[in-house]
Amino acid sequence: MYHYLQMPRLKAGVRPLLVERESRSPVMTESRVGAGQVILVGFNETWRWRAQGGAAIEQRFWLQLLRHAGRLP
């Protein structure tokens, strides 16, 4: 990751799904809002995976995230 959203301290009930390796800063989080679910993806660099011949990796990431988000509570 070259650039990502620097998130403030996470509120109660917000769960990190992905953290940056060196700083341990969350870059993707999940929380419940009412009967719904919110996933915040704090980066926009998955295109780099595709640009380096990793189109399958990028596609797998987004498909797995959608499957995770679509689970029944």
N, CA, C and O atoms as a Tripos MOL2 file, in Angstrom:
@<TRIPOS>MOLECULE
protein
  292   291    73     0     0
PROTEIN
NO_CHARGES

@<TRIPOS>ATOM
      1 N           0.8350   -1.1730    0.0000 N.3       1 MET1
      2 CA          0.0000    0.0000    0.0000 C.3       1 MET1
      3 C           0.8850    1.2440    0.0000 C.2       1 MET1
      4 O           1.7650    1.4040    0.8460 O.2       1 MET1
      5 N           0.6330    2.1000   -0.9500 N.am      2 TYR2
      6 CA          1.3540    3.3660   -0.9830 C.3       2 TYR2
      7 C           0.5800    4.4430   -0.2310 C.2       2 TYR2
      8 O           1.1680    5.2530    0.4860 O.2       2 TYR2
      9 N          -0.7220    4.4490   -0.3960 N.am      3 HIS3
     10 CA         -1.5680    5.4570    0.2410 C.3       3 HIS3
     11 C          -2.7920    4.7730    0.8220 C.2       3 HIS3
     12 O          -3.3730    3.8830    0.2020 O.2       3 HIS3
     13 N          -3.1750    5.1940    2.0090 N.am      4 TYR4
     14 CA         -4.3980    4.6930    2.6220 C.3       4 TYR4
     15 C          -4.9090    5.7280    3.6040 C.2       4 TYR4
     16 O          -4.1710    6.6120    4.0400 O.2       4 TYR4
     17 N          -6.1700    5.6060    3.9420 N.am      5 LEU5
     18 CA         -6.8150    6.5290    4.8570 C.3       5 LEU5
     19 C          -6.3080    6.2910    6.2690 C.2       5 LEU5
     20 O          -6.3860    5.1750    6.7820 O.2       5 LEU5
     21 N          -5.7900    7.3370    6.8970 N.am      6 GLN6
     22 CA         -5.3700    7.2390    8.2910 C.3       6 GLN6
     23 C          -6.6210    7.3760    9.1680 C.2       6 GLN6
     24 O          -7.1380    8.4780    9.3500 O.2       6 GLN6
     25 N          -7.0870    6.2840    9.6910 N.am      7 MET7
     26 CA         -8.3060    6.3000   10.4930 C.3       7 MET7
     27 C          -8.0060    6.7410   11.9160 C.2       7 MET7
     28 O          -6.9580    6.4110   12.4690 O.2       7 MET7
     29 N          -8.9300    7.4870   12.5050 N.am      8 PRO8
     30 CA         -8.7630    7.8430   13.9180 C.3       8 PRO8
     31 C          -9.0050    6.5940   14.7700 C.2       8 PRO8
     32 O          -9.2950    5.5190   14.2470 O.2       8 PRO8
     33 N          -8.8840    6.7500   16.0480 N.am      9 ARG9
     34 CA         -9.1350    5.6310   16.9670 C.3       9 ARG9
     35 C         -10.5210    5.0630   16.6830 C.2       9 ARG9
     36 O         -11.4940    5.8090   16.5710 O.2       9 ARG9
     37 N         -10.6050    3.7470   16.5670 N.am     10 LEU10
     38 CA        -11.8720    3.1060   16.2120 C.3      10 LEU10
     39 C         -12.8580    3.1680   17.3670 C.2      10 LEU10
     40 O         -12.4860    3.0000   18.5280 O.2      10 LEU10
     41 N         -14.1100    3.4100   17.0360 N.am     11 LYS11
     42 CA        -15.1680    3.4320   18.0370 C.3      11 LYS11
     43 C         -15.5070    2.0110   18.4590 C.2      11 LYS11
     44 O         -15.1470    1.0460   17.7840 O.2      11 LYS11
     45 N         -16.1960    1.8960   19.5730 N.am     12 ALA12
     46 CA        -16.6360    0.5790   20.0490 C.3      12 ALA12
     47 C         -17.5360   -0.0460   18.9860 C.2      12 ALA12
     48 O         -18.3770    0.6350   18.3990 O.2      12 ALA12
     49 N         -17.3610   -1.3160   18.7470 N.am     13 GLY13
     50 CA        -18.1840   -2.0240   17.7790 C.3      13 GLY13
     51 C         -17.6290   -2.0230   16.3690 C.2      13 GLY13
     52 O         -18.1770   -2.6880   15.4890 O.2      13 GLY13
     53 N         -16.5450   -1.2820   16.1370 N.am     14 VAL14
     54 CA        -15.9080   -1.2730   14.8170 C.3      14 VAL14
     55 C         -14.7730   -2.2890   14.8470 C.2      14 VAL14
     56 O         -13.9170   -2.2600   15.7310 O.2      14 VAL14
     57 N         -14.7830   -3.1730   13.8810 N.am     15 ARG15
     58 CA        -13.8100   -4.2660   13.8460 C.3      15 ARG15
     59 C         -12.8840   -4.0920   12.6470 C.2      15 ARG15
     60 O         -13.3620   -3.9560   11.5200 O.2      15 ARG15
     61 N         -11.5700   -4.0940   12.8650 N.am     16 PRO16
     62 CA        -10.6640   -4.0150   11.7180 C.3      16 PRO16
     63 C         -10.6710   -5.3340   10.9420 C.2      16 PRO16
     64 O         -10.5700   -6.4080   11.5360 O.2      16 PRO16
     65 N         -10.7900   -5.2510    9.6270 N.am     17 LEU17
     66 CA        -10.7120   -6.4320    8.7730 C.3      17 LEU17
     67 C          -9.3440   -6.5750    8.1270 C.2      17 LEU17
     68 O          -8.9110   -7.6760    7.7860 O.2      17 LEU17
     69 N          -8.6660   -5.4300    7.9640 N.am     18 LEU18
     70 CA         -7.3510   -5.4220    7.3350 C.3      18 LEU18
     71 C          -6.5320   -4.3090    7.9750 C.2      18 LEU18
     72 O          -7.0140   -3.1870    8.1280 O.2      18 LEU18
     73 N          -5.3020   -4.6160    8.3450 N.am     19 VAL19
     74 CA         -4.4310   -3.6050    8.9450 C.3      19 VAL19
     75 C          -3.1410   -3.5080    8.1320 C.2      19 VAL19
     76 O          -2.6800   -4.4880    7.5480 O.2      19 VAL19
     77 N          -2.5750   -2.3100    8.1100 N.am     20 GLU20
     78 CA         -1.3080   -2.0890    7.4310 C.3      20 GLU20
     79 C          -0.2020   -2.7320    8.2610 C.2      20 GLU20
     80 O          -0.1600   -2.5720    9.4800 O.2      20 GLU20
     81 N           0.6660   -3.4400    7.6140 N.am     21 ARG21
     82 CA          1.6520   -4.2800    8.2890 C.3      21 ARG21
     83 C           2.5810   -3.5050    9.2200 C.2      21 ARG21
     84 O           2.7670   -3.9110   10.3680 O.2      21 ARG21
     85 N           3.1610   -2.4170    8.7660 N.am     22 GLU22
     86 CA          4.1670   -1.7180    9.5640 C.3      22 GLU22
     87 C           3.5690   -0.8900   10.6920 C.2      22 GLU22
     88 O           4.0320   -0.9630   11.8300 O.2      22 GLU22
     89 N           2.5460   -0.1050   10.3840 N.am     23 SER23
     90 CA          1.9790    0.7870   11.4000 C.3      23 SER23
     91 C           0.8790    0.1310   12.2240 C.2      23 SER23
     92 O           0.4990    0.6490   13.2740 O.2      23 SER23
     93 N           0.3730   -0.9910   11.7630 N.am     24 ARG24
     94 CA         -0.7580   -1.7010   12.3930 C.3      24 ARG24
     95 C          -2.0270   -0.8330   12.3740 C.2      24 ARG24
     96 O          -2.9510   -1.0610   13.1550 O.2      24 ARG24
     97 N          -2.0630    0.1500   11.4880 N.am     25 SER25
     98 CA         -3.2230    1.0180   11.3390 C.3      25 SER25
     99 C          -4.3040    0.2980   10.5380 C.2      25 SER25
    100 O          -3.9970   -0.3140    9.5150 O.2      25 SER25
    101 N          -5.5610    0.3560   10.9790 N.am     26 PRO26
    102 CA         -6.6190   -0.3010   10.1990 C.3      26 PRO26
    103 C          -6.8340    0.4160    8.8710 C.2      26 PRO26
    104 O          -6.8770    1.6460    8.8230 O.2      26 PRO26
    105 N          -6.9700   -0.3540    7.7930 N.am     27 VAL27
    106 CA         -7.2420    0.2260    6.4860 C.3      27 VAL27
    107 C          -8.5740   -0.2550    5.9170 C.2      27 VAL27
    108 O          -9.0490    0.2660    4.9080 O.2      27 VAL27
    109 N          -9.1750   -1.2540    6.5690 N.am     28 MET28
    110 CA        -10.5060   -1.7210    6.1920 C.3      28 MET28
    111 C         -11.2150   -2.1510    7.4710 C.2      28 MET28
    112 O         -10.6870   -2.9460    8.2480 O.2      28 MET28
    113 N         -12.4160   -1.6190    7.6810 N.am     29 THR29
    114 CA        -13.1380   -1.9060    8.9190 C.3      29 THR29
    115 C         -14.5690   -2.3340    8.6160 C.2      29 THR29
    116 O         -15.0800   -2.1550    7.5100 O.2      29 THR29
    117 N         -15.1870   -2.9010    9.6330 N.am     30 GLU30
    118 CA        -16.5720   -3.3710    9.5300 C.3      30 GLU30
    119 C         -17.3040   -2.9770   10.8050 C.2      30 GLU30
    120 O         -16.7480   -3.0470   11.9010 O.2      30 GLU30
    121 N         -18.5500   -2.5650   10.6510 N.am     31 SER31
    122 CA        -19.3770   -2.2770   11.8220 C.3      31 SER31
    123 C         -20.8390   -2.4930   11.4650 C.2      31 SER31
    124 O         -21.2060   -2.5590   10.2920 O.2      31 SER31
    125 N         -21.6570   -2.6010   12.4890 N.am     32 ARG32
    126 CA        -23.1010   -2.7680   12.3220 C.3      32 ARG32
    127 C         -23.7560   -1.4100   12.5460 C.2      32 ARG32
    128 O         -23.3730   -0.6590   13.4430 O.2      32 ARG32
    129 N         -24.7390   -1.1150   11.7240 N.am     33 VAL33
    130 CA        -25.5230    0.1040   11.8820 C.3      33 VAL33
    131 C         -26.9830   -0.3170   11.7440 C.2      33 VAL33
    132 O         -27.4420   -0.6680   10.6570 O.2      33 VAL33
    133 N         -27.6980   -0.2780   12.8580 N.am     34 GLY34
    134 CA        -29.0760   -0.7570   12.8350 C.3      34 GLY34
    135 C         -29.1000   -2.2140   12.4150 C.2      34 GLY34
    136 O         -28.3900   -3.0430   12.9840 O.2      34 GLY34
    137 N         -29.9140   -2.5250   11.4240 N.am     35 ALA35
    138 CA        -29.9800   -3.9010   10.9090 C.3      35 ALA35
    139 C         -28.9730   -4.1280    9.7960 C.2      35 ALA35
    140 O         -28.8880   -5.2310    9.2570 O.2      35 ALA35
    141 N         -28.2010   -3.0910    9.4390 N.am     36 GLY36
    142 CA        -27.2660   -3.1930    8.3240 C.3      36 GLY36
    143 C         -25.8250   -3.3560    8.7480 C.2      36 GLY36
    144 O         -25.5030   -3.4790    9.9300 O.2      36 GLY36
    145 N         -24.9850   -3.3520    7.7610 N.am     37 GLN37
    146 CA        -23.5570   -3.5420    7.9600 C.3      37 GLN37
    147 C         -22.8220   -2.5180    7.1110 C.2      37 GLN37
    148 O         -23.2320   -2.2330    5.9850 O.2      37 GLN37
    149 N         -21.7320   -1.9590    7.6460 N.am     38 VAL38
    150 CA        -20.9140   -0.9940    6.9170 C.3      38 VAL38
    151 C         -19.4920   -1.5330    6.8360 C.2      38 VAL38
    152 O         -18.9140   -1.9510    7.8390 O.2      38 VAL38
    153 N         -18.9470   -1.5190    5.6430 N.am     39 ILE39
    154 CA        -17.5350   -1.8650    5.4520 C.3      39 ILE39
    155 C         -16.8630   -0.6520    4.8320 C.2      39 ILE39
    156 O         -17.2630   -0.1780    3.7700 O.2      39 ILE39
    157 N         -15.8380   -0.1580    5.5090 N.am     40 LEU40
    158 CA        -15.0810    0.9820    5.0090 C.3      40 LEU40
    159 C         -13.7570    0.4650    4.4590 C.2      40 LEU40
    160 O         -12.9510   -0.1090    5.1910 O.2      40 LEU40
    161 N         -13.5430    0.6740    3.1720 N.am     41 VAL41
    162 CA        -12.2830    0.3180    2.5250 C.3      41 VAL41
    163 C         -11.5150    1.6230    2.3720 C.2      41 VAL41
    164 O         -11.8820    2.4740    1.5610 O.2      41 VAL41
    165 N         -10.4610    1.7800    3.1430 N.am     42 GLY42
    166 CA         -9.7260    3.0390    3.2020 C.3      42 GLY42
    167 C          -8.5280    3.0970    2.2690 C.2      42 GLY42
    168 O          -7.5190    3.7200    2.5970 O.2      42 GLY42
    169 N          -8.6240    2.4600    1.1170 N.am     43 PHE43
    170 CA         -7.5610    2.5300    0.1250 C.3      43 PHE43
    171 C          -8.1740    2.3710   -1.2570 C.2      43 PHE43
    172 O          -9.2910    1.8700   -1.3900 O.2      43 PHE43
    173 N          -7.4560    2.7890   -2.2740 N.am     44 ASN44
    174 CA         -7.9680    2.6890   -3.6410 C.3      44 ASN44
    175 C          -6.8980    2.1720   -4.5950 C.2      44 ASN44
    176 O          -6.8430    2.5850   -5.7540 O.2      44 ASN44
    177 N          -6.0690    1.2910   -4.1210 N.am     45 GLU45
    178 CA         -4.9260    0.8730   -4.9170 C.3      45 GLU45
    179 C          -4.9920   -0.5600   -5.4100 C.2      45 GLU45
    180 O          -3.9600   -1.1290   -5.7670 O.2      45 GLU45
    181 N          -6.1660   -1.1570   -5.4410 N.am     46 THR46
    182 CA         -6.2260   -2.5260   -5.9570 C.3      46 THR46
    183 C          -5.9240   -2.5640   -7.4500 C.2      46 THR46
    184 O          -5.5720   -3.6170   -7.9810 O.2      46 THR46
    185 N          -6.0550   -1.4340   -8.1290 N.am     47 TRP47
    186 CA         -5.7090   -1.3760   -9.5550 C.3      47 TRP47
    187 C          -4.2350   -1.7200   -9.7640 C.2      47 TRP47
    188 O          -3.8570   -2.2220  -10.8220 O.2      47 TRP47
    189 N          -3.4060   -1.4520   -8.7570 N.am     48 ARG48
    190 CA         -1.9850   -1.7900   -8.8860 C.3      48 ARG48
    191 C          -1.7790   -3.2970   -9.0070 C.2      48 ARG48
    192 O          -0.8720   -3.7530   -9.7030 O.2      48 ARG48
    193 N          -2.6320   -4.0690   -8.3200 N.am     49 TRP49
    194 CA         -2.5240   -5.5260   -8.4170 C.3      49 TRP49
    195 C          -2.7960   -5.9600   -9.8580 C.2      49 TRP49
    196 O          -2.0890   -6.8060  -10.4060 O.2      49 TRP49
    197 N          -3.8170   -5.3770  -10.4560 N.am     50 ARG50
    198 CA         -4.1890   -5.7100  -11.8230 C.3      50 ARG50
    199 C          -3.1060   -5.2580  -12.7940 C.2      50 ARG50
    200 O          -2.7790   -5.9760  -13.7390 O.2      50 ARG50
    201 N          -2.5470   -4.0690  -12.5670 N.am     51 ALA51
    202 CA         -1.5330   -3.5260  -13.4640 C.3      51 ALA51
    203 C          -0.2590   -4.3660  -13.4790 C.2      51 ALA51
    204 O           0.4930   -4.3410  -14.4530 O.2      51 ALA51
    205 N          -0.0200   -5.0980  -12.4130 N.am     52 GLN52
    206 CA          1.1850   -5.9190  -12.3260 C.3      52 GLN52
    207 C           0.8920   -7.3810  -12.6540 C.2      52 GLN52
    208 O           1.6200   -8.2760  -12.2250 O.2      52 GLN52
    209 N          -0.1720   -7.6190  -13.4140 N.am     53 GLY53
    210 CA         -0.5050   -8.9750  -13.8240 C.3      53 GLY53
    211 C          -1.2910   -9.7510  -12.7960 C.2      53 GLY53
    212 O          -1.4300  -10.9680  -12.9150 O.2      53 GLY53
    213 N          -1.8100   -9.0710  -11.7850 N.am     54 GLY54
    214 CA         -2.5380   -9.7510  -10.7210 C.3      54 GLY54
    215 C          -4.0450   -9.5560  -10.7970 C.2      54 GLY54
    216 O          -4.6990   -9.3950   -9.7670 O.2      54 GLY54
    217 N          -4.6070   -9.5690  -12.0110 N.am     55 ALA55
    218 CA         -6.0500   -9.3510  -12.1650 C.3      55 ALA55
    219 C          -6.8430  -10.3760  -11.3640 C.2      55 ALA55
    220 O          -7.8750  -10.0400  -10.7830 O.2      55 ALA55
    221 N          -6.3780  -11.6110  -11.3270 N.am     56 ALA56
    222 CA         -7.0890  -12.6550  -10.5760 C.3      56 ALA56
    223 C          -7.0610  -12.3630   -9.0800 C.2      56 ALA56
    224 O          -8.0300  -12.6420   -8.3750 O.2      56 ALA56
    225 N          -5.9560  -11.8030   -8.5920 N.am     57 ILE57
    226 CA         -5.8440  -11.4670   -7.1700 C.3      57 ILE57
    227 C          -6.8140  -10.3430   -6.8210 C.2      57 ILE57
    228 O          -7.5060  -10.4090   -5.8050 O.2      57 ILE57
    229 N          -6.8640   -9.3140   -7.6620 N.am     58 GLU58
    230 CA         -7.7800   -8.2050   -7.4160 C.3      58 GLU58
    231 C          -9.2320   -8.6800   -7.4380 C.2      58 GLU58
    232 O         -10.0210   -8.3150   -6.5660 O.2      58 GLU58
    233 N          -9.5780   -9.4820   -8.4210 N.am     59 GLN59
    234 CA        -10.9430   -9.9890   -8.5290 C.3      59 GLN59
    235 C         -11.2960  -10.8480   -7.3140 C.2      59 GLN59
    236 O         -12.3940  -10.7330   -6.7690 O.2      59 GLN59
    237 N         -10.3680  -11.7070   -6.8890 N.am     60 ARG60
    238 CA        -10.6320  -12.5550   -5.7270 C.3      60 ARG60
    239 C         -10.8460  -11.7100   -4.4700 C.2      60 ARG60
    240 O         -11.7210  -12.0270   -3.6640 O.2      60 ARG60
    241 N         -10.0670  -10.6450   -4.2880 N.am     61 PHE61
    242 CA        -10.2340   -9.7610   -3.1400 C.3      61 PHE61
    243 C         -11.6500   -9.2070   -3.0880 C.2      61 PHE61
    244 O         -12.3260   -9.3250   -2.0650 O.2      61 PHE61
    245 N         -12.1120   -8.5950   -4.2010 N.am     62 TRP62
    246 CA        -13.4390   -7.9710   -4.2160 C.3      62 TRP62
    247 C         -14.5520   -8.9980   -4.0780 C.2      62 TRP62
    248 O         -15.5470   -8.7400   -3.4010 O.2      62 TRP62
    249 N         -14.4010  -10.1540   -4.7040 N.am     63 LEU63
    250 CA        -15.4340  -11.1910   -4.5730 C.3      63 LEU63
    251 C         -15.5230  -11.7100   -3.1410 C.2      63 LEU63
    252 O         -16.6220  -11.9240   -2.6290 O.2      63 LEU63
    253 N         -14.3920  -11.9130   -2.4980 N.am     64 GLN64
    254 CA        -14.4080  -12.3690   -1.1100 C.3      64 GLN64
    255 C         -14.9970  -11.3090   -0.1890 C.2      64 GLN64
    256 O         -15.7090  -11.6410    0.7590 O.2      64 GLN64
    257 N         -14.7100  -10.0410   -0.4560 N.am     65 LEU65
    258 CA        -15.2820   -8.9710    0.3550 C.3      65 LEU65
    259 C         -16.8010   -8.9240    0.1790 C.2      65 LEU65
    260 O         -17.5290   -8.7570    1.1570 O.2      65 LEU65
    261 N         -17.2790   -9.0680   -1.0430 N.am     66 LEU66
    262 CA        -18.7240   -9.0880   -1.2840 C.3      66 LEU66
    263 C         -19.3900  -10.2860   -0.6170 C.2      66 LEU66
    264 O         -20.4770  -10.1610   -0.0540 O.2      66 LEU66
    265 N         -18.7470  -11.4320   -0.6790 N.am     67 ARG67
    266 CA        -19.3070  -12.6150   -0.0010 C.3      67 ARG67
    267 C         -19.3700  -12.4000    1.5060 C.2      67 ARG67
    268 O         -20.3540  -12.7600    2.1520 O.2      67 ARG67
    269 N         -18.3270  -11.8180    2.0540 N.am     68 HIS68
    270 CA        -18.3010  -11.5260    3.4930 C.3      68 HIS68
    271 C         -19.4320  -10.5680    3.8600 C.2      68 HIS68
    272 O         -20.1420  -10.7830    4.8410 O.2      68 HIS68
    273 N         -19.5920   -9.5180    3.0720 N.am     69 ALA69
    274 CA        -20.6050   -8.5040    3.3520 C.3      69 ALA69
    275 C         -22.0150   -9.0530    3.1640 C.2      69 ALA69
    276 O         -22.9520   -8.5900    3.8130 O.2      69 ALA69
    277 N         -22.1660  -10.0160    2.3000 N.am     70 GLY70
    278 CA        -23.4860  -10.5520    1.9980 C.3      70 GLY70
    279 C         -23.9530  -11.6660    2.8990 C.2      70 GLY70
    280 O         -25.0480  -12.1980    2.7110 O.2      70 GLY70
    281 N         -23.1440  -12.0290    3.8750 N.am     71 ARG71
    282 CA        -23.5390  -13.0970    4.8090 C.3      71 ARG71
    283 C         -24.7670  -12.6640    5.6060 C.2      71 ARG71
    284 O         -24.9570  -11.4840    5.9030 O.2      71 ARG71
    285 N         -25.5720  -13.6280    5.9340 N.am     72 LEU72
    286 CA        -26.7100  -13.3470    6.8200 C.3      72 LEU72
    287 C         -26.2040  -13.1970    8.2450 C.2      72 LEU72
    288 O         -25.3050  -13.9240    8.6660 O.2      72 LEU72
    289 N         -26.7810  -12.2510    8.9950 N.am     73 PRO73
    290 CA        -26.3310  -12.0640   10.3860 C.3      73 PRO73
    291 C         -26.6760  -13.2650   11.2580 C.2      73 PRO73
    292 O         -26.3690  -13.2710   12.4510 O.2      73 PRO73
@<TRIPOS>BOND
     1     1     2 1
     2     2     3 1
     3     3     4 2
     4     3     5 am
     5     5     6 1
     6     6     7 1
     7     7     8 2
     8     7     9 am
     9     9    10 1
    10    10    11 1
    11    11    12 2
    12    11    13 am
    13    13    14 1
    14    14    15 1
    15    15    16 2
    16    15    17 am
    17    17    18 1
    18    18    19 1
    19    19    20 2
    20    19    21 am
    21    21    22 1
    22    22    23 1
    23    23    24 2
    24    23    25 am
    25    25    26 1
    26    26    27 1
    27    27    28 2
    28    27    29 am
    29    29    30 1
    30    30    31 1
    31    31    32 2
    32    31    33 am
    33    33    34 1
    34    34    35 1
    35    35    36 2
    36    35    37 am
    37    37    38 1
    38    38    39 1
    39    39    40 2
    40    39    41 am
    41    41    42 1
    42    42    43 1
    43    43    44 2
    44    43    45 am
    45    45    46 1
    46    46    47 1
    47    47    48 2
    48    47    49 am
    49    49    50 1
    50    50    51 1
    51    51    52 2
    52    51    53 am
    53    53    54 1
    54    54    55 1
    55    55    56 2
    56    55    57 am
    57    57    58 1
    58    58    59 1
    59    59    60 2
    60    59    61 am
    61    61    62 1
    62    62    63 1
    63    63    64 2
    64    63    65 am
    65    65    66 1
    66    66    67 1
    67    67    68 2
    68    67    69 am
    69    69    70 1
    70    70    71 1
    71    71    72 2
    72    71    73 am
    73    73    74 1
    74    74    75 1
    75    75    76 2
    76    75    77 am
    77    77    78 1
    78    78    79 1
    79    79    80 2
    80    79    81 am
    81    81    82 1
    82    82    83 1
    83    83    84 2
    84    83    85 am
    85    85    86 1
    86    86    87 1
    87    87    88 2
    88    87    89 am
    89    89    90 1
    90    90    91 1
    91    91    92 2
    92    91    93 am
    93    93    94 1
    94    94    95 1
    95    95    96 2
    96    95    97 am
    97    97    98 1
    98    98    99 1
    99    99   100 2
   100    99   101 am
   101   101   102 1
   102   102   103 1
   103   103   104 2
   104   103   105 am
   105   105   106 1
   106   106   107 1
   107   107   108 2
   108   107   109 am
   109   109   110 1
   110   110   111 1
   111   111   112 2
   112   111   113 am
   113   113   114 1
   114   114   115 1
   115   115   116 2
   116   115   117 am
   117   117   118 1
   118   118   119 1
   119   119   120 2
   120   119   121 am
   121   121   122 1
   122   122   123 1
   123   123   124 2
   124   123   125 am
   125   125   126 1
   126   126   127 1
   127   127   128 2
   128   127   129 am
   129   129   130 1
   130   130   131 1
   131   131   132 2
   132   131   133 am
   133   133   134 1
   134   134   135 1
   135   135   136 2
   136   135   137 am
   137   137   138 1
   138   138   139 1
   139   139   140 2
   140   139   141 am
   141   141   142 1
   142   142   143 1
   143   143   144 2
   144   143   145 am
   145   145   146 1
   146   146   147 1
   147   147   148 2
   148   147   149 am
   149   149   150 1
   150   150   151 1
   151   151   152 2
   152   151   153 am
   153   153   154 1
   154   154   155 1
   155   155   156 2
   156   155   157 am
   157   157   158 1
   158   158   159 1
   159   159   160 2
   160   159   161 am
   161   161   162 1
   162   162   163 1
   163   163   164 2
   164   163   165 am
   165   165   166 1
   166   166   167 1
   167   167   168 2
   168   167   169 am
   169   169   170 1
   170   170   171 1
   171   171   172 2
   172   171   173 am
   173   173   174 1
   174   174   175 1
   175   175   176 2
   176   175   177 am
   177   177   178 1
   178   178   179 1
   179   179   180 2
   180   179   181 am
   181   181   182 1
   182   182   183 1
   183   183   184 2
   184   183   185 am
   185   185   186 1
   186   186   187 1
   187   187   188 2
   188   187   189 am
   189   189   190 1
   190   190   191 1
   191   191   192 2
   192   191   193 am
   193   193   194 1
   194   194   195 1
   195   195   196 2
   196   195   197 am
   197   197   198 1
   198   198   199 1
   199   199   200 2
   200   199   201 am
   201   201   202 1
   202   202   203 1
   203   203   204 2
   204   203   205 am
   205   205   206 1
   206   206   207 1
   207   207   208 2
   208   207   209 am
   209   209   210 1
   210   210   211 1
   211   211   212 2
   212   211   213 am
   213   213   214 1
   214   214   215 1
   215   215   216 2
   216   215   217 am
   217   217   218 1
   218   218   219 1
   219   219   220 2
   220   219   221 am
   221   221   222 1
   222   222   223 1
   223   223   224 2
   224   223   225 am
   225   225   226 1
   226   226   227 1
   227   227   228 2
   228   227   229 am
   229   229   230 1
   230   230   231 1
   231   231   232 2
   232   231   233 am
   233   233   234 1
   234   234   235 1
   235   235   236 2
   236   235   237 am
   237   237   238 1
   238   238   239 1
   239   239   240 2
   240   239   241 am
   241   241   242 1
   242   242   243 1
   243   243   244 2
   244   243   245 am
   245   245   246 1
   246   246   247 1
   247   247   248 2
   248   247   249 am
   249   249   250 1
   250   250   251 1
   251   251   252 2
   252   251   253 am
   253   253   254 1
   254   254   255 1
   255   255   256 2
   256   255   257 am
   257   257   258 1
   258   258   259 1
   259   259   260 2
   260   259   261 am
   261   261   262 1
   262   262   263 1
   263   263   264 2
   264   263   265 am
   265   265   266 1
   266   266   267 1
   267   267   268 2
   268   267   269 am
   269   269   270 1
   270   270   271 1
   271   271   272 2
   272   271   273 am
   273   273   274 1
   274   274   275 1
   275   275   276 2
   276   275   277 am
   277   277   278 1
   278   278   279 1
   279   279   280 2
   280   279   281 am
   281   281   282 1
   282   282   283 1
   283   283   284 2
   284   283   285 am
   285   285   286 1
   286   286   287 1
   287   287   288 2
   288   287   289 am
   289   289   290 1
   290   290   291 1
   291   291   292 2
@<TRIPOS>SUBSTRUCTURE
     1 MET1         2 RESIDUE 1 A MET
     2 TYR2         6 RESIDUE 1 A TYR
     3 HIS3        10 RESIDUE 1 A HIS
     4 TYR4        14 RESIDUE 1 A TYR
     5 LEU5        18 RESIDUE 1 A LEU
     6 GLN6        22 RESIDUE 1 A GLN
     7 MET7        26 RESIDUE 1 A MET
     8 PRO8        30 RESIDUE 1 A PRO
     9 ARG9        34 RESIDUE 1 A ARG
    10 LEU10       38 RESIDUE 1 A LEU
    11 LYS11       42 RESIDUE 1 A LYS
    12 ALA12       46 RESIDUE 1 A ALA
    13 GLY13       50 RESIDUE 1 A GLY
    14 VAL14       54 RESIDUE 1 A VAL
    15 ARG15       58 RESIDUE 1 A ARG
    16 PRO16       62 RESIDUE 1 A PRO
    17 LEU17       66 RESIDUE 1 A LEU
    18 LEU18       70 RESIDUE 1 A LEU
    19 VAL19       74 RESIDUE 1 A VAL
    20 GLU20       78 RESIDUE 1 A GLU
    21 ARG21       82 RESIDUE 1 A ARG
    22 GLU22       86 RESIDUE 1 A GLU
    23 SER23       90 RESIDUE 1 A SER
    24 ARG24       94 RESIDUE 1 A ARG
    25 SER25       98 RESIDUE 1 A SER
    26 PRO26      102 RESIDUE 1 A PRO
    27 VAL27      106 RESIDUE 1 A VAL
    28 MET28      110 RESIDUE 1 A MET
    29 THR29      114 RESIDUE 1 A THR
    30 GLU30      118 RESIDUE 1 A GLU
    31 SER31      122 RESIDUE 1 A SER
    32 ARG32      126 RESIDUE 1 A ARG
    33 VAL33      130 RESIDUE 1 A VAL
    34 GLY34      134 RESIDUE 1 A GLY
    35 ALA35      138 RESIDUE 1 A ALA
    36 GLY36      142 RESIDUE 1 A GLY
    37 GLN37      146 RESIDUE 1 A GLN
    38 VAL38      150 RESIDUE 1 A VAL
    39 ILE39      154 RESIDUE 1 A ILE
    40 LEU40      158 RESIDUE 1 A LEU
    41 VAL41      162 RESIDUE 1 A VAL
    42 GLY42      166 RESIDUE 1 A GLY
    43 PHE43      170 RESIDUE 1 A PHE
    44 ASN44      174 RESIDUE 1 A ASN
    45 GLU45      178 RESIDUE 1 A GLU
    46 THR46      182 RESIDUE 1 A THR
    47 TRP47      186 RESIDUE 1 A TRP
    48 ARG48      190 RESIDUE 1 A ARG
    49 TRP49      194 RESIDUE 1 A TRP
    50 ARG50      198 RESIDUE 1 A ARG
    51 ALA51      202 RESIDUE 1 A ALA
    52 GLN52      206 RESIDUE 1 A GLN
    53 GLY53      210 RESIDUE 1 A GLY
    54 GLY54      214 RESIDUE 1 A GLY
    55 ALA55      218 RESIDUE 1 A ALA
    56 ALA56      222 RESIDUE 1 A ALA
    57 ILE57      226 RESIDUE 1 A ILE
    58 GLU58      230 RESIDUE 1 A GLU
    59 GLN59      234 RESIDUE 1 A GLN
    60 ARG60      238 RESIDUE 1 A ARG
    61 PHE61      242 RESIDUE 1 A PHE
    62 TRP62      246 RESIDUE 1 A TRP
    63 LEU63      250 RESIDUE 1 A LEU
    64 GLN64      254 RESIDUE 1 A GLN
    65 LEU65      258 RESIDUE 1 A LEU
    66 LEU66      262 RESIDUE 1 A LEU
    67 ARG67      266 RESIDUE 1 A ARG
    68 HIS68      270 RESIDUE 1 A HIS
    69 ALA69      274 RESIDUE 1 A ALA
    70 GLY70      278 RESIDUE 1 A GLY
    71 ARG71      282 RESIDUE 1 A ARG
    72 LEU72      286 RESIDUE 1 A LEU
    73 PRO73      290 RESIDUE 1 A PRO
